Amino acid sequence: MAVRIRMKKLGRKKRPFFRICAVDSRRPRDGRVLEELGTYDPMLPETDARAILKGERIDYWLNVGAQPSVNVKVLIKKYGTEGTHLEEQKAALERLKPKPRPVVAIQPDTPVEDEDQETEPEQSVAETAAAEPEE
């Protein structure tokens, strides 16, 4: 079986998304895959954050004879286990992480008291039973 590492197209119209997969070369582009090896999202604004690869698994498939497509070969060269853009990718992924929002506690200026509420503390059932004399 001739194995290729290539992109499988997903997404919707005007919004492409790709999975990088190990596929039998005789299968159609979006057909059954042997293993998913990463993702590529061309719509991300950060160029270096677009490709996320599983480096160990890609190395395994390359060692057993899988041939990458032209576009995947470029991505492996940049973002594989010994890629040339790994530091830039880490920095780009950090920039894309959502920033935590500060937690603001709202404190009322004056406490609101219920007029119907009794001001005396309620006694527990045990204290009430102990306070009442038995007949």
Buried (B, 14 or more C-beta within 10 A) or exposed (E): EEBBBBBBEEEEEEEBBBBBBBBEEEBEEEEEBBBBBBBBBEEEEBEBBBBBBBBEBBBBBBEEEBBBBEEBEEBBEBBBEEBEBBEBBEBBEEEEEEEEEEEEEEEEEEEEEEEEEEEEEEEEEEEEEEEEEEE
